[in-house]
Amino acid sequence: MARRSDIIEDHAAEWLIRMEFAGSPRSWAALDSWIATHPRHRAAFLRLSVAWHRAEQLRKLKAFDGVVDEDLLSLPALRARRAAARARRWRRPALAVGLPTAAAAALLAGIYLLLPYALQYLRTEVYTTDVGNRRHIELADGSTVELNTDSLLRVRFTDNSRELTLLRGEAAFKAAHNSARPFEVQAGATTVRAIGTAFSVRLRDPDVEVRVTEGRVAINPPSARVLTPGDTAAVAGNGLVQVRKVPVTLLVNKLAWTQGQLFFSGETLADAVAEFNRYNRRQITIVNAQIAGLRISGKFAATDPDKFAAALDESFGIRILPAAHGRGTDAIRLDGKDPG
């Protein structure tokens, strides 16, 4: 049976490599919790973090920007250093020279423990978009991804699998068929397996929305739940799946965001405004609750909230209020028009 100290070392090594290669706000929060559970967790993570940053061998695996403080484990400082790390190319390690024997032995022990976890992430790529931006990604297997605004996607291919993890936001996938290498998207607690498919996944933490326009997808395999074109599935955080069928043309229109547009077909004004606010730092607010339920239809430029507001003023009986004073004055404020 493995000793408790060995188990802690293994967990600390896995955490360190995960943070270096594919850290996310959620994983940092989970690391915080793990470290707070026991002082030995903190000590193990610090020891391996120091070895990772000081060893010439490990610095040549990935380039980092600074030196870890050996006296304190400051998670905010570590986060800042991880955010600054950009090099993601494997380079052959050089042999360590000039190190005291005890220090070299300690570093080699750290390397030996960390390398299996580092190898796990060698084929990992991380893609991200800022608010208002989108990104077209061509994967090595011929699949493509459209990454929506403010999104974060991790991609890892092995000889036997294609593993994609949507950590934030939304993405549309066109999966190249390969029965020997399943194409799976993990979003929160939900797994979506493609079967030669075009589909989109949106993470509404902890819930997930899946829309299928071509082929079939399986939800949380080996579950027998399979979606076909026109299916929209809402997967709750507790695993409950609700599916509704809509025309495929409607789902295709809902993917207008891949062309920089938003399509509405009877959504409430409140929902339309919430969708627009995903794409823009200049936010829209509804100051009159009575207009929040108005139904909105049309296609609009996703990153032009002023034009959207102007269309509301012209066609939907909504007026734009003068800019407010003080904090948040950049917001577009909507109200109902006076009768008559």
C-alpha positions in Angstrom: 0.0 0.0 0.0 1.3 3.5 -0.9 2.4 5.6 2.0 0.4 8.7 2.7 3.5 10.9 2.0 3.9 9.4 -1.4 0.2 9.9 -2.2 0.5 13.6 -1.2 3.7 14.0 -3.4 1.9 12.5 -6.3 -1.1 14.8 -5.9 1.2 17.9 -5.5 3.0 16.9 -8.7 -0.2 16.5 -10.6 -1.5 19.9 -9.4 1.7 21.7 -10.3 1.8 20.4 -13.9 -1.9 21.0 -14.3 -1.4 24.6 -13.2 1.6 25.2 -15.5 0.0 23.7 -18.6 -3.7 24.4 -18.3 -4.5 26.4 -15.2 -8.0 28.0 -15.0 -9.9 30.1 -12.4 -11.8 27.0 -11.4 -8.6 24.8 -11.1 -6.9 27.5 -9.0 -9.9 27.6 -6.6 -9.7 23.8 -6.4 -5.9 24.0 -5.7 -6.6 26.5 -2.9 -9.0 24.1 -1.3 -6.5 21.2 -1.6 -3.7 23.2 -0.1 -5.9 24.4 2.8 -6.9 20.8 3.7 -3.5 19.9 5.3 -0.2 21.7 6.0 1.6 18.8 4.3 -0.2 19.6 1.1 1.2 23.1 1.2 4.7 21.9 2.0 4.7 19.3 -0.9 3.4 21.8 -3.4 6.0 24.4 -2.4 8.8 21.9 -2.5 8.0 20.7 -6.0 7.3 24.2 -7.2 10.7 25.4 -6.1 12.3 22.3 -7.8 10.4 23.0 -11.0 11.5 26.6 -11.3 15.1 26.2 -10.1 16.1 23.0 -12.0 17.8 23.8 -15.4 16.3 20.5 -16.7 12.7 21.6 -16.1 13.2 25.2 -17.2 14.2 23.8 -20.5 11.0 21.8 -20.8 9.0 25.1 -20.6 10.2 28.6 -20.3 9.1 30.5 -17.1 9.6 34.1 -16.1 10.8 34.2 -12.5 12.1 32.4 -9.4 9.8 31.0 -6.8 10.1 32.4 -3.3 11.3 29.5 -1.2 10.0 31.0 2.1 6.4 31.6 1.3 3.8 29.9 -0.9 1.9 32.9 -2.2 -0.9 31.6 -4.5 -1.6 35.1 -5.9 2.1 35.5 -6.8 2.2 32.0 -8.3 -0.9 32.8 -10.3 0.7 35.9 -11.7 3.8 34.0 -12.7 1.7 31.3 -14.4 -0.2 33.9 -16.3 3.0 35.4 -17.6 4.3 32.0 -18.8 3.7 31.7 -22.6 6.3 29.3 -24.0 4.7 25.8 -24.7 7.3 24.0 -26.8 9.2 20.9 -25.6 13.0 21.2 -25.7 15.5 18.5 -24.9 16.8 19.0 -21.3 20.5 19.7 -20.7 22.4 17.9 -17.9 22.7 19.8 -14.6 26.3 20.9 -13.8 27.8 22.7 -10.8 25.0 21.8 -8.4 25.9 20.6 -4.9 25.4 16.9 -4.6 22.5 17.1 -2.1 20.8 19.8 -4.1 21.2 17.9 -7.3 19.8 14.8 -5.8 16.8 16.7 -4.5 16.2 18.3 -7.9 16.5 15.0 -9.7 14.0 13.4 -7.3 11.6 16.3 -8.1 12.2 15.8 -11.8 11.6 12.1 -11.6 8.3 12.7 -9.8 7.1 15.5 -12.1 8.0 14.1 -15.5 5.2 11.5 -15.8 2.6 14.3 -15.2 4.4 16.6 -17.6 4.4 14.0 -20.3 0.6 13.7 -19.8 0.3 17.4 -20.9 2.9 17.5 -23.7 0.2 17.4 -26.4 -2.1 19.9 -24.6 -3.0 23.2 -26.3 -5.0 25.9 -24.7 -7.1 28.4 -26.7 -8.8 31.5 -25.4 -10.8 34.5 -26.6 -11.4 37.9 -25.0 -14.8 39.6 -24.7 -16.1 40.5 -28.1 -13.6 38.2 -30.0 -14.0 34.8 -31.6 -11.5 32.4 -33.0 -11.4 29.7 -35.7 -9.2 26.7 -34.8 -8.1 23.9 -37.1 -7.1 20.8 -35.2 -4.5 18.3 -36.2 -7.1 15.6 -37.0 -9.0 17.8 -39.5 -11.7 18.8 -37.0 -12.5 22.5 -36.6 -13.6 24.6 -33.7 -15.2 28.1 -33.6 -14.5 29.6 -30.2 -17.0 32.2 -29.0 -16.5 35.4 -27.0 -14.8 35.1 -23.6 -14.1 31.4 -23.9 -11.4 29.0 -22.8 -10.8 25.6 -24.4 -8.2 22.9 -23.7 -7.3 20.3 -26.4 -5.3 17.2 -25.8 -4.9 14.5 -28.5 -3.4 11.0 -27.8 -3.1 7.9 -29.9 -6.4 6.6 -28.6 -8.5 9.7 -27.8 -9.3 13.3 -28.7 -10.0 15.1 -25.4 -11.4 18.7 -25.4 -12.3 20.5 -22.3 -14.5 23.7 -22.4 -13.5 25.6 -19.3 -15.4 28.7 -20.1 -17.9 30.1 -22.6 -19.0 28.4 -25.9 -17.7 26.6 -28.9 -19.0 25.0 -32.1 -17.3 21.8 -33.3 -17.1 20.0 -36.6 -15.6 16.6 -35.6 -13.6 14.6 -38.2 -14.8 11.0 -38.1 -12.4 8.5 -36.5 -14.0 5.6 -34.7 -10.6 4.6 -33.2 -10.2 7.9 -31.5 -13.3 9.2 -29.8 -13.9 13.0 -30.0 -15.1 14.0 -26.6 -15.9 17.5 -25.2 -16.0 17.9 -21.4 -17.9 20.9 -20.1 -18.3 21.0 -16.3 -19.6 17.6 -15.3 -21.0 16.8 -18.8 -19.3 14.7 -21.5 -20.4 15.1 -25.1 -19.1 12.4 -27.5 -19.3 13.2 -31.2 -20.2 10.6 -33.8 -19.1 12.4 -37.1 -20.9 15.5 -36.0 -21.4 19.2 -36.1 -22.6 20.6 -32.7 -22.1 23.4 -30.2 -21.6 23.4 -26.5 -22.1 26.3 -24.1 -21.1 26.2 -20.5 -23.5 28.0 -18.2 -21.7 26.8 -15.1 -22.8 24.4 -13.7 -25.3 23.7 -16.5 -24.5 22.9 -20.1 -26.3 23.5 -23.4 -25.7 21.2 -26.4 -27.1 21.8 -29.9 -26.7 19.4 -32.8 -26.9 20.4 -36.4 -25.4 17.3 -38.1 -24.8 13.7 -37.2 -25.3 12.4 -33.6 -23.8 13.0 -30.2 -23.9 11.0 -27.0 -24.4 12.7 -23.7 -22.4 11.3 -20.8 -21.5 8.0 -22.4 -22.0 5.1 -21.8 -25.4 6.5 -21.2 -27.8 5.6 -24.1 -28.9 9.3 -24.5 -28.1 10.3 -28.1 -29.0 13.6 -29.8 -29.7 14.0 -33.5 -30.0 17.1 -35.8 -32.4 19.6 -34.4 -32.0 18.5 -30.8 -31.1 21.0 -28.1 -30.2 19.5 -24.7 -30.0 21.3 -21.4 -27.9 19.3 -19.0 -28.2 20.4 -15.4 -25.4 20.3 -12.9 -27.0 17.2 -11.3 -26.9 15.3 -14.6 -30.6 15.7 -15.5 -31.0 16.0 -19.3 -33.9 17.8 -21.0 -34.1 17.6 -24.8 -36.3 19.6 -27.2 -36.5 19.3 -30.9 -36.4 22.5 -33.1 -35.9 23.0 -36.8 -32.3 22.6 -37.9 -32.5 25.9 -39.7 -33.2 27.6 -36.4 -30.1 26.1 -34.8 -28.0 27.1 -37.8 -29.3 30.7 -37.3 -28.4 30.4 -33.6 -24.8 29.8 -34.8 -24.7 33.3 -36.4 -22.2 34.3 -33.7 -19.6 32.4 -35.7 -20.0 35.2 -38.3 -20.1 37.9 -35.7 -23.9 38.2 -35.5 -26.6 37.4 -33.0 -29.9 36.0 -34.1 -33.1 36.3 -32.1 -36.4 34.7 -32.9 -38.9 35.8 -30.2 -36.5 35.9 -27.2 -37.4 38.3 -24.4 -35.7 41.7 -24.3 -34.0 40.6 -21.0 -32.5 37.5 -22.7 -31.4 39.5 -25.8 -29.7 42.1 -23.6 -28.0 39.4 -21.5 -26.7 37.8 -24.8 -25.4 41.1 -26.1 -23.6 41.8 -22.8 -21.6 38.6 -23.3 -19.9 40.2 -26.3 -19.4 43.8 -25.1 -17.7 45.7 -22.3 -20.1 48.5 -23.0 -23.2 47.0 -21.3 -26.9 47.5 -21.9 -29.2 47.8 -18.9 -33.0 47.8 -18.7 -34.3 50.4 -16.3 -38.0 49.7 -16.7 -38.9 46.1 -15.7 -42.1 46.4 -17.7 -40.3 46.2 -21.0 -38.1 43.2 -20.0 -40.6 40.7 -21.4 -40.9 42.2 -24.9 -40.2 39.7 -27.6 -37.3 40.5 -29.9 -36.6 39.1 -33.4 -33.9 39.9 -35.9 -30.2 39.6 -36.7 -27.7 42.1 -35.2 -24.0 42.7 -35.2 -22.7 41.1 -31.9 -20.2 43.8 -31.0 -22.3 46.9 -31.9 -24.7 47.4 -28.9 -25.4 51.0 -30.0 -26.9 49.8 -33.3 -28.9 47.2 -31.5 -30.3 49.9 -29.1 -31.1 52.1 -32.1 -33.0 49.3 -33.7 -35.0 48.8 -30.5 -35.8 52.5 -30.4 -37.0 52.5 -34.0 -38.9 49.2 -34.2 -39.7 47.9 -30.7 -41.2 50.9 -28.8 -38.1 51.3 -26.6 -36.2 54.5 -26.0 -32.6 55.1 -25.0 -32.2 57.2 -21.9 -29.5 59.9 -21.6 -26.3 58.8 -20.1 -26.3 58.6 -16.3 -23.9 60.5 -14.1 -21.3 58.9 -12.0 -20.2 55.3 -12.0 -21.2 53.1 -15.0 -22.1 56.1 -17.2 -21.0 54.1 -20.3 -24.0 51.8 -20.0 -26.8 52.0 -22.6 -30.0 52.4 -20.6 -33.3 51.3 -22.0 -36.8 52.4 -21.1 -40.3 52.2 -22.6 -41.6 55.0 -24.7 -44.3 57.3 -23.4 -47.8 56.5 -24.7 -48.9 58.6 -27.6 
